[in-house]
Amino acid sequence: MIRWINNLKGFGILLVVLGHLIPREGFGQWIYAFHMPLFFYLSGYLFSIRSKTAWGGGKPQFLRLMAPFYFWSVICLAINFIVATIWYPDKIHKLVVYTAHVVLGGGQNGIKELGLSFFPIWFLPPLFFSNLLFIYMNKNIKSIAWKFMMTAVLSVGGILLFFIHRTLPFRLDVTLLVIPFVWAGFYHDRIVRKLNKPQWGVIMIITGTLVNILNIILSGILSVEVVLQTIGNPMLFFFSAWLIIVGTFILFENLLQESSISEYFGKNSMVIMTFHFPIIFFLKREIPLDDFSIFLMICVIMYFFIKCIDRYIPWSFNFKLLTSENCNNRWRAGYSHRLRE
């Protein structure tokens, strides 16, 4: 993968962590304007730079996204049941409901008020289904006009579900809403070819920020929050998120291509997304520090946590590593390394 893309993913996941730390005001409003749509946009962009044969179908996408979702959700539920049985028996009934959430692809897999939840991985099922939907449409619909029309219809369906506050299993309501971001990412190079200069990136970020402020004022919302179906004015939401995302893309592609730390976090964004939530809860409860200091502590903790995951159970965040071919390749690599030693 191109290095600046991993840097951008690292930037995005660190914004997710920071967004869960700070109030939904000021800078928090800016983060929530685009940080989730950014990952859908990135998925579309990655489709554009890979050959169609590398896209895969349902099975590879499931092993990469849904298998980790279920694996860690089940572990989280098990921990919650053990803790609740010993110390909080009055909360076991909640866990029965959360079990249904997990089965139906919802992100609620633990008791958030106890800090025992991997809630942010609600994002994985919509990413999985948006990727599948994109792959199906791009392989079976040749006309760009028809692709655009179908995308618009699906997104309008998502908007209507948001307006009536109806969620669907696997958060398909989010999938429908954000599918335009996947397509926008896919056509990114064609759309912004003549604007791919740092100054345009800055202008687009500033303009998108102003549009987001306008959306918040006119809609009377505290901030955009996709998981809670709060987007305000749909057109302003899409336009604001797209402008900030594209501006950020331009800056990273032109100015921030190399950064070891953000690249490291970008390659392991799913690990951070899964574990940062309970770490935030316990640090904020036990350590009387400001949000920025806690943010730095989380970055350090996650750095070493990723090292442990990568050493012992890397497959838990990409079950494709458990396929026979990958296992054989990893064994050969380890055997060759031992011979060299």
MARTI-192045 format. One record per atom (N, C-alpha, C): residue in one letter; x, y, z. Coordinates in steps of 0.2 Angstrom, whole numbers, padded with zeros to 4 digits, always signed. Atoms other than C-alpha are relative to their C-alpha. Example, Ala and Ser with C-alpha at 12.3 -4.5 7.8 and 13.67 -1.06 7.14 Angstrom:
! residues 2
a+0004-0006+0000a+0062-0022+0039a+0004+0006+0000s-0004-0006-0001s+0068-0005+0036s-0004+0005+0003
! end
This chain:
! residues 341
m+0004-0006+0000m+0000+0000+0000m+0004+0006+0000i-0004-0006+0000i+0006+0018-0004i+0001+0003+0007r-0001-0002-0007r+0014+0025+0012r-0005+0005+0003w+0004-0006-0003w+0004+0041+0013w-0007-0002+0001i+0007+0003-0002i-0012+0031+0013i+0000-0003+0007n+0000+0003-0007n-0007+0022+0029n+0001+0006+0005n+0000-0006-0004n-0002+0039+0036n-0007+0003+0001l+0006-0003-0001l-0019+0046+0032l-0005-0005+0004k+0004+0005-0005k-0027+0030+0040k+0002+0001+0007g-0002-0001-0007g-0017+0033+0055g-0002+0007+0003f+0003-0006-0002f-0022+0051+0056f-0008-0001+0001g+0007+0001-0001g-0040+0046+0054g-0002-0004+0006i+0002+0004-0006i-0040+0033+0068i+0002+0004+0006l-0002-0004-0006l-0031+0045+0080l-0005+0005+0001l+0006-0004+0000l-0045+0057+0076l-0006-0003+0004v+0005+0004-0003v-0057+0043+0081v+0001+0000+0008v-0002+0001-0007v-0048+0041+0098v-0001+0007+0003l+0001-0007-0003l-0047+0060+0101l-0007+0002+0000g+0007-0002+0000g-0065+0062+0096g-0004-0003+0006h+0003+0003-0005h-0070+0050+0110h+0003+0002+0007l-0002-0003-0006l-0060+0060+0123l-0002+0007+0001i+0001-0007-0001i-0064+0078+0120i-0008+0001-0001p+0007-0002+0000p-0081+0087+0121p-0002+0000-0008r+0003+0000+0007r-0093+0087+0105r-0001+0008-0001e+0000-0007+0001e-0089+0106+0104e+0007+0002-0003g-0007-0003+0003g-0076+0116+0094g+0003-0005-0004f-0004+0005+0004f-0063+0104+0088f-0003-0007-0001g+0004+0007+0000g-0074+0089+0092g-0005+0000-0006q+0005-0001+0005q-0087+0096+0080q+0003-0001-0007w-0003+0001+0006w-0074+0096+0066w+0002-0007-0001i-0002+0008+0000i-0068+0078+0070i-0006-0004-0003y+0006+0004+0001y-0086+0072+0069y-0003+0001-0007a+0002-0002+0006a-0089+0081+0053a+0002-0005-0006f-0003+0004+0005f-0079+0068+0043f+0004-0006+0002h-0005+0006-0002h-0069+0055+0053h-0003-0007-0002m+0003+0006+0002m-0081+0041+0049m-0001-0001-0007p+0000+0000+0007p-0085+0045+0031p+0007-0001-0003l-0007+0001+0002l-0066+0046+0029l+0002-0007-0002f-0002+0007+0001f-0064+0027+0031f-0004-0003-0006f+0004+0002+0006f-0078+0024+0018f+0003+0002-0007y-0004-0003+0006y-0069+0036+0006y+0006-0004-0002l-0006+0004+0001l-0053+0027+0009l-0001-0007-0003s+0001+0007+0003s-0060+0010+0005s-0002+0001-0008g+0002-0001+0007g-0067+0017-0012g+0007+0002-0004y-0006-0002+0003y-0050+0025-0016y+0005-0007-0001l-0004+0006+0000l-0041+0008-0012l-0002-0004-0006f+0002+0004+0005f-0052-0001-0024f+0002+0003-0007s-0002-0003+0007s-0047+0012-0038s+0007-0001-0001i-0008+0001+0002i-0028+0008-0036i+0002-0007+0000r-0001+0007+0000r-0030-0011-0035r-0003-0002-0007s+0003+0003+0006s-0033-0022-0050s-0007-0003+0002k+0006+0003-0002k-0051-0029-0050k+0000-0007+0002t-0001+0006-0003t-0045-0046-0047t+0002+0000+0007a-0002-0001-0007a-0038-0040-0031a-0005+0002+0005w+0005-0002-0005w-0054-0034-0024w-0003-0006+0004g+0003+0006-0004g-0060-0051-0019g-0008+0000-0001g+0007+0000+0000g-0078-0055-0016g-0003-0001+0008g+0003+0000-0006g-0089-0059-0001g+0005-0004+0006k-0004+0004-0005k-0077-0072+0008k+0006+0004+0002p-0006-0004-0002p-0061-0061+0008p-0002+0006+0004q+0002-0006-0004q-0071-0046+0014q-0002-0002+0007f+0002+0003-0006f-0079-0057+0027f+0006-0001+0005l-0005+0001-0004l-0063-0063+0034l+0004+0006+0002r-0004-0006-0002r-0055-0046+0034r-0004+0005+0005l+0004-0004-0004l-0070-0037+0042l-0005-0003+0005m+0005+0002-0004m-0084-0047+0049m+0003-0005+0005a-0002+0005-0004a-0074-0062+0056a+0004+0004+0007p-0002-0003-0006p-0064-0050+0068p-0005+0004+0004f+0006-0003-0004f-0080-0041+0072f-0003-0005+0005y+0003+0005-0005y-0088-0057+0079y+0005-0003+0005f-0005+0003-0004f-0072-0064+0086f+0001+0005+0007w-0001-0005-0006w-0069-0048+0097w-0006+0001+0004s+0006-0001-0004s-0087-0045+0101s-0002-0006+0005v+0001+0006-0005v-0089-0063+0108v+0005+0000+0006i-0005+0000-0005i-0073-0061+0118i-0003+0006+0005c+0002-0006-0005c-0080-0044+0125c-0006-0002+0004l+0006+0002-0004l-0097-0052+0129l+0002-0005+0005a-0002+0005-0005a-0088-0066+0138a+0003+0003+0006i-0003-0004-0006i-0078-0054+0149i-0006+0003+0004n+0005-0004-0003n-0094-0044+0152n-0004-0005+0005f+0004+0004-0004f-0104-0059+0158f+0004-0003+0006i-0004+0002-0006i-0090-0065+0170i+0000+0006+0005v+0000-0006-0004v-0088-0047+0177v-0007+0001+0003a+0007-0001-0003a-0107-0045+0179a-0002-0005+0004t+0002+0005-0004t-0110-0062+0186t+0004+0001+0007i-0003-0001-0006i-0097-0058+0200i-0002+0006+0004w+0000-0006-0004w-0099-0040+0204w-0007+0004-0002y+0005-0004+0002y-0114-0033+0194y-0006-0005-0003p+0005+0004+0003p-0128-0046+0193p-0006+0003-0002d+0006-0004+0002d-0141-0033+0191d+0000+0002-0008k-0001-0003+0007k-0134-0029+0173k+0000-0006-0005i-0001+0006+0005i-0134-0047+0166i-0006+0000-0005h+0006+0000+0005h-0151-0044+0158h+0002+0005-0006k-0003-0004+0005k-0142-0030+0148k+0004-0004-0005l-0004+0004+0005l-0130-0042+0141l-0003-0005-0004v+0004+0005+0004v-0143-0054+0135v-0003+0004-0006v+0002-0004+0006v-0149-0039+0124v+0006+0001-0004y-0006-0002+0004y-0131-0035+0119y+0002-0006-0004t-0002+0006+0004t-0129-0053+0113t-0004+0000-0006a+0004-0001+0006a-0143-0050+0101a+0002+0005-0004h-0003-0006+0004h-0135-0034+0096h+0006-0003-0004v-0006+0003+0003v-0119-0044+0092v-0002-0005-0006v+0002+0005+0005v-0128-0058+0082v-0003+0004-0006l+0003-0004+0005l-0137-0044+0072l+0005+0005-0003g-0005-0004+0002g-0121-0035+0069g+0000+0007+0002g-0001-0006-0004g-0123-0021+0081g+0006+0001+0004g-0006-0001-0003g-0109-0013+0089g+0000+0000+0008q+0000+0001-0007q-0115-0014+0107q+0001-0007+0002n-0002+0007-0002n-0106-0029+0114n+0002+0000+0007g-0002+0000-0007g-0103-0023+0132g-0003+0006+0004i+0003-0005-0004i-0108-0012+0146i+0004+0006+0000k-0004-0006+0001k-0102+0005+0142k+0002+0004+0006e-0001-0004-0006e-0104+0013+0159e+0005-0004+0005l-0005+0003-0004l-0092+0000+0166l+0007+0000-0004g-0007+0000+0004g-0079+0003+0152g+0001-0007-0003l-0001+0007+0003l-0082-0015+0146l-0003+0000-0007s+0003+0000+0006s-0086-0012+0128s+0005+0002-0006f-0004-0002+0006f-0078-0012+0111f-0005+0003-0005f+0006-0003+0004f-0092-0001+0104f+0002+0003-0006p-0002-0003+0007p-0082+0008+0090p+0000-0005-0006i+0000+0005+0006i-0082-0009+0080i-0006-0001-0003w+0007-0001+0003w-0100-0005+0076w+0001+0001-0008f-0002-0002+0007f-0091+0002+0060f+0001-0005-0005l-0002+0005+0005l-0085-0014+0053l-0006-0003-0004p+0005+0003+0004p-0102-0022+0047p-0002+0005-0006p+0002-0004+0006p-0107-0006+0037p+0006+0001-0005l-0006-0001+0004l-0089-0005+0030l+0000-0007-0005f+0000+0007+0003f-0091-0024+0025f-0006+0000-0006f+0005+0000+0004f-0108-0022+0017f+0000+0006-0006s-0001-0005+0005s-0104-0005+0008s+0006-0003-0005n-0005+0003+0005n-0088-0014+0000n-0004-0005-0004l+0003+0005+0005l-0099-0029-0006l-0005+0004-0005l+0005-0003+0005l-0112-0017-0013l+0004+0004-0005f-0004-0003+0005f-0099-0007-0022f+0003-0005-0005i-0002+0005+0004i-0091-0022-0029i-0005-0003-0005y+0005+0003+0004y-0107-0029-0035y-0002+0005-0005m+0003-0005+0005m-0113-0013-0043m+0006+0002-0006n-0005-0002+0005n-0096-0009-0052n+0001-0006-0004k-0001+0006+0005k-0095-0027-0059k-0006-0001-0004n+0006+0002+0004n-0113-0028-0065n-0003+0006-0003i+0003-0006+0003i-0117-0010-0070i+0005+0004-0004k-0006-0003+0004k-0107-0003-0084k-0001+0008-0001s+0001-0007+0001s-0115+0014-0086s+0001+0004+0007i-0002-0005-0006i-0108+0028-0074i-0007+0003+0002a+0006-0004-0002a-0125+0037-0075a-0005-0005+0004w+0004+0005-0004w-0134+0021-0069w+0003-0001+0007k-0004+0000-0007k-0121+0019-0055k-0002+0006+0004f+0002-0006-0004f-0124+0037-0050f-0007+0000+0003m+0007+0000-0002m-0143+0035-0050m-0001-0005+0005m+0001+0005-0005m-0143+0019-0040m+0003+0002+0007t-0003-0002-0006t-0131+0026-0027t-0004+0006+0003a+0004-0006-0003a-0142+0042-0025a-0006-0003+0003v+0006+0003-0002v-0157+0031-0023v+0001-0004+0007l-0001+0003-0006l-0149+0020-0010l+0002+0005+0006s-0002-0005-0005s-0142+0035-0001s-0006+0004+0003v+0006-0003-0002v-0159+0043+0000v-0004-0004+0005g+0003+0005-0005g-0165+0027+0008g+0003+0001+0007g-0004-0001-0006g-0152+0029+0021g-0002+0006+0004i+0001-0006-0003i-0156+0047+0024i-0007+0000+0003l+0007+0001-0002l-0175+0043+0026l+0000-0004+0007l-0001+0004-0006l-0170+0029+0039l+0003+0005+0006f-0003-0004-0005f-0160+0042+0048f-0005+0005+0003f+0005-0005-0002f-0174+0055+0048f-0005-0003+0005i+0005+0003-0004i-0186+0042+0056i+0003-0004+0006h-0004+0004-0005h-0172+0035+0067h-0002-0007+0001r+0001+0008+0000r-0174+0017+0062r+0007-0003-0002t-0007+0003+0001t-0158+0007+0063t-0002-0007-0003l+0001+0006+0003l-0157-0009+0053l+0006-0005+0002p-0005+0004-0002p-0147-0025+0057p+0007+0001-0004f-0007-0001+0003f-0128-0024+0053f+0001+0007-0002r+0000-0007+0001r-0131-0005+0053r+0000+0001-0008l+0001-0001+0007l-0137-0006+0035l-0002+0007-0002d+0003-0007+0001d-0145+0011+0037d+0006+0004-0001v-0006-0004+0002v-0127+0018+0038v+0003-0002-0006t-0003+0003+0006t-0121+0007+0024t-0004+0004-0006l+0004-0003+0005l-0135+0015+0013l+0002+0008+0000l-0001-0007-0001l-0131+0033+0019l+0007+0001-0003v-0007-0002+0001v-0112+0032+0016v+0002-0003-0007i-0003+0002+0006i-0111+0023-0001i+0002+0005-0005p-0003-0005+0004p-0108+0039-0010p+0007+0002+0001f-0007-0001-0001f-0092+0041-0001f+0005-0005-0002v-0004+0006+0003v-0086+0024-0007v+0001+0002-0007w-0001-0002+0007w-0089+0030-0025w+0004+0006-0001a-0004-0006+0001a-0082+0047-0022a+0007-0002+0001g-0007+0002-0001g-0066+0039-0016g+0003-0004-0006f-0002+0004+0006f-0066+0027-0031f+0002+0005-0006y-0001-0005+0006y-0067+0042-0043y+0004+0006+0002h-0003-0005-0003h-0056+0053-0032h+0005+0003-0005d-0005-0003+0005d-0041+0055-0045d-0003+0004-0005r+0003-0004+0006r-0053+0060-0059r-0003+0006+0002i+0004-0006-0003i-0063+0072-0048i+0005+0006+0001v-0005-0006-0002v-0048+0082-0041v+0006+0000-0003r-0006+0001+0004r-0035+0079-0054r+0003+0008-0001k-0003-0007+0001k-0033+0098-0057k+0000+0004+0006l+0000-0004-0006l-0035+0103-0039l+0005-0003+0005n-0004+0004-0005n-0021+0092-0032n+0006+0004+0002k-0005-0004-0003k-0011+0106-0024k-0001+0002+0007p+0001-0002-0007p-0008+0110-0006p-0005+0006+0002q+0004-0006-0001q-0016+0127-0007q-0008-0002-0001w+0007+0002+0001w-0032+0119-0014w-0002-0004+0006g+0002+0004-0005g-0032+0106+0000g-0001+0004+0006v+0001-0004-0005v-0031+0120+0013v-0007+0004-0001i+0006-0004+0001i-0045+0130+0005i-0006-0005+0001m+0005+0005-0001m-0056+0114+0004m-0002-0002+0007i+0001+0002-0007i-0053+0110+0022i-0004+0006+0004i+0003-0006-0003i-0058+0128+0028i-0007+0000-0002t+0007+0000+0003t-0073+0128+0016t-0004-0005+0003g+0004+0006-0003g-0079+0111+0023g-0001+0001+0007t+0001-0002-0007t-0077+0117+0041t-0005+0005+0000l+0005-0005+0000l-0087+0132+0037l-0007-0003-0001v+0007+0003+0002v-0101+0122+0029v-0002-0004+0006n+0002+0004-0006n-0101+0110+0044n-0003+0005+0006i+0003-0005-0005i-0103+0125+0056i-0007+0003-0002l+0006-0002+0002l-0117+0131+0045l-0006-0005+0001n+0004+0005-0001n-0125+0114+0046n-0002-0001+0007i+0001+0000-0007i-0124+0114+0065i-0005+0005+0002i+0005-0006-0002i-0132+0131+0066i-0007-0001-0002l+0007+0001+0003l-0146+0128+0054l-0004-0006+0003s+0004+0006-0002s-0150+0111+0060s-0001-0001+0008g+0000+0000-0007g-0148+0115+0079g+0002-0007+0003i-0002+0006-0003i-0138+0099+0082i+0007+0002+0004l-0007-0002-0003l-0122+0099+0094l+0005-0002-0005s-0005+0002+0005s-0112+0089+0081s-0003-0005-0004v+0001+0006+0004v-0113+0077+0067v+0002-0006+0003e-0002+0007-0003e-0113+0059+0073e-0004-0005-0003v+0004+0005+0004v-0117+0046+0061v-0002-0006+0004v+0002+0006-0003v-0118+0031+0073v-0007+0002+0004l+0006-0002-0003l-0132+0041+0082l-0005+0003-0005q+0005-0002+0006q-0141+0045+0065q-0001+0008+0001t+0000-0007-0001t-0137+0064+0068t+0004+0003-0005i-0004-0003+0005i-0132+0072+0052i-0002+0007-0002g+0003-0006+0002g-0142+0088+0051g-0003+0000-0007n+0002+0000+0006n-0145+0094+0034n+0004-0005-0005p-0004+0006+0004p-0140+0079+0022p+0005+0003-0005m-0005-0003+0005m-0133+0090+0008m+0006+0004+0003l-0005-0004-0004l-0123+0101+0020l+0005-0005+0003f-0004+0005-0002f-0117+0085+0028f+0005-0003-0005f-0004+0003+0006f-0111+0077+0012f+0005+0005-0002f-0005-0005+0003f-0103+0093+0005f+0005+0001+0005s-0005-0002-0005s-0094+0097+0021s+0005-0006+0001a-0005+0006-0001a-0087+0079+0024a+0004-0001-0006w-0004+0001+0006w-0082+0078+0006w+0005+0005-0001l-0005-0005+0000l-0073+0094+0006l+0006-0001+0005i-0006+0001-0005i-0063+0091+0022i+0004-0007-0002i-0004+0006+0002i-0059+0073+0016i+0005+0001-0006v-0004-0001+0006v-0053+0078-0001v+0006+0005+0002g-0005-0005-0002g-0043+0093+0007g+0005-0004+0003t-0005+0004-0004t-0035+0081+0019t+0004-0005-0005f-0003+0005+0005f-0031+0068+0005f+0005+0004-0004i-0005-0004+0004i-0022+0082-0005i+0006+0002+0004l-0005-0002-0005l-0012+0088+0010l+0005-0006+0001f-0004+0006-0001f-0006+0070+0014f+0004-0002-0006e-0004+0003+0006e-0002+0065-0004e+0005+0005-0002n-0005-0005+0002n+0008+0081-0007n+0005+0002+0006l-0005-0002-0005l+0016+0085+0010l+0002-0005+0005l-0001+0004-0005l+0014+0071+0022l+0001-0007-0002q-0001+0007+0003q+0020+0055+0013q+0003-0004+0005e-0004+0004-0004e+0032+0049+0026e-0001+0002+0007s+0000-0001-0007s+0029+0047+0045s-0001-0006+0003s+0000+0007-0003s+0033+0031+0054s-0005-0001+0005i+0004+0001-0006i+0022+0034+0069i-0007-0001-0003s+0006+0000+0003s+0006+0038+0059s-0001-0006-0005e+0000+0006+0005e+0010+0024+0046e-0001-0006+0004y+0000+0005-0004y+0012+0012+0060y-0007-0001+0003f+0007+0000-0003f-0005+0017+0068f-0005-0002-0006g+0005+0001+0006g-0013+0017+0050g+0000-0008-0002k+0000+0007+0001k-0008-0001+0047k-0003-0004+0005n+0003+0003-0005n-0015-0006+0063n-0006+0003+0003s+0006-0004-0003s-0031+0005+0064s-0005-0004+0003m+0005+0005-0003m-0042-0010+0067m+0001-0001+0008v-0002+0002-0007v-0033-0014+0083v-0002+0006+0005i+0001-0006-0004i-0034+0004+0089i-0008+0001+0001m+0007-0001-0001m-0052+0005+0085m-0004-0004+0005t+0003+0004-0005t-0056-0010+0095t+0001+0001+0007f-0002+0000-0007f-0047-0007+0111f+0001+0007+0003h-0002-0007-0003h-0045+0012+0113h-0006+0002+0005f+0006-0003-0004f-0063+0014+0121f+0001-0002+0007p+0000+0001-0007p-0061+0004+0137p+0007+0003+0003i-0006-0003-0003i-0043+0011+0139i-0001+0007+0002i+0002-0007-0002i-0050+0029+0138i-0004+0000+0006f+0004+0000-0006f-0063+0024+0151f+0004-0001+0006f-0004+0001-0007f-0051+0017+0164f+0005+0006+0001l-0005-0006-0001l-0038+0031+0161l-0003+0006+0003k+0004-0006-0002k-0051+0045+0163k-0002-0001+0007r+0003+0002-0007r-0058+0036+0179r+0006+0000+0005e-0005+0002-0005e-0041+0032+0187e+0005+0006+0000i-0006-0004+0000i-0029+0046+0182i-0003+0007-0001p+0002-0007+0000p-0033+0065+0185p+0004+0004-0005l-0004-0003+0005l-0025+0071+0169l-0005+0004-0006d+0004-0004+0005d-0031+0083+0155d-0001-0005-0006d+0002+0004+0005d-0038+0075+0139d+0006-0001-0005f-0006+0001+0005f-0022+0078+0128f+0005-0004+0003s-0005+0004-0003s-0011+0070+0141s-0002-0008+0000i+0003+0006+0001i-0023+0055+0141i+0001-0003-0007f-0001+0001+0007f-0022+0055+0122f+0007-0003-0001l-0007+0003+0001l-0003+0053+0122l+0001-0006+0004m-0001+0007-0003m-0004+0039+0135m-0003-0005-0004i+0003+0005+0004i-0016+0030+0124i+0004-0002-0006c-0004+0001+0006c-0005+0032+0109c+0006-0005+0002v-0006+0004-0002v+0010+0024+0119v-0003-0007+0002i+0003+0007-0001i-0001+0010+0126i-0002-0004-0006m+0002+0003+0006m-0008+0006+0109m+0006-0002-0004y-0006+0001+0003y+0010+0006+0102y+0002-0007+0002f-0002+0007-0002f+0015-0009+0113f-0005-0005+0000f+0005+0005+0000f-0002-0017+0113f+0000-0003-0007i+0000+0002+0007i-0001-0018+0094i+0006-0005-0001k-0005+0005+0000k+0016-0026+0096k-0002-0007+0002c+0002+0007-0002c+0009-0040+0106c-0005-0003-0004i+0005+0003+0004i-0006-0043+0095i+0004-0002-0007d-0004+0002+0006d+0006-0043+0080d+0004-0007+0001r-0004+0006-0001r+0017-0056+0088r-0004-0006+0001y+0004+0006-0002y+0004-0068+0095y-0006-0002-0003i+0007+0001+0003i-0013-0066+0087i-0001+0005-0006p+0001-0005+0005p-0011-0056+0071p-0006-0002-0004w+0006+0003+0003w-0025-0067+0063w-0006+0003+0002s+0007-0002-0003s-0038-0060+0075s-0002+0006-0003f+0003-0006+0004f-0039-0044+0064f+0001-0001-0007n+0001+0001+0008n-0038-0052+0047n+0001-0008+0000f+0000+0007+0000f-0043-0070+0047f+0002-0003-0007k-0003+0003+0006k-0036-0072+0029k+0006-0003+0002l-0006+0002-0002l-0020-0075+0038l+0000-0008+0002l+0001+0007-0002l-0027-0092+0044l-0001-0005-0006t+0001+0004+0006t-0030-0098+0026t+0006-0004-0001s-0005+0005+0001s-0019-0113+0021s+0006+0003-0003e-0005-0003+0004e-0009-0103+0008e+0004+0005+0005n-0003-0005-0005n-0005-0089+0021n+0004-0003+0005c-0003+0004-0006c-0001-0101+0035c+0007-0003-0003n-0005+0003+0003n+0011-0110+0023n+0006+0005-0001n-0004-0005+0001n+0019-0094+0018n+0004+0003+0006r-0003-0002-0007r+0022-0088+0036r+0004-0005+0003w-0004+0005-0002w+0029-0105+0040w+0007+0000-0004r-0006+0000+0004r+0041-0104+0026r+0005+0006+0002a-0004-0006-0002a+0046-0086+0031a+0004-0001+0006g-0003+0002-0007g+0049-0092+0049g+0006-0005-0001y-0005+0005+0001y+0059-0107+0043y+0006+0003-0003s-0006-0003+0004s+0070-0097+0031s+0004+0004+0005h-0003-0004-0005h+0073-0085+0045h+0005-0004+0005r-0004+0004-0005r+0079-0099+0057r+0006-0003-0003l-0006+0003+0003l+0090-0106+0044l+0006+0006-0001r-0004-0005+0001r+0098-0089+0041r+0004+0002+0007e-0003-0001-0006e+0101-0088+0060e+0005-0005+0002
! end
